[in-house]
Amino acid sequence: MIQVGDLVIYVKDGAKGVVIHMEEDRFQIKWEDDFVSWEKREWLLPSSLEQSDLPKQKEQQE
């Protein structure tokens, strides 16, 4: 489960960010470049997962 303060990876491009707010199934993320956006849970991967899991996650989303 993703919570406020967690580091996450955006599965589409590998960008890293920190969860700063949650609202139902959406998460507000502050990205490495200081950009802030709302993202759906399905596009976020907790950064604790191995990078080798990232291609599998992308395939499942498509």
Buried (B, 14 or more C-beta within 10 A) or exposed (E): EBEEEBEBBBBEEEBEBBBEEBEEEEBBBBBEEEEEEEBEEEBBBBEEEEEEEBEEBBEEEE
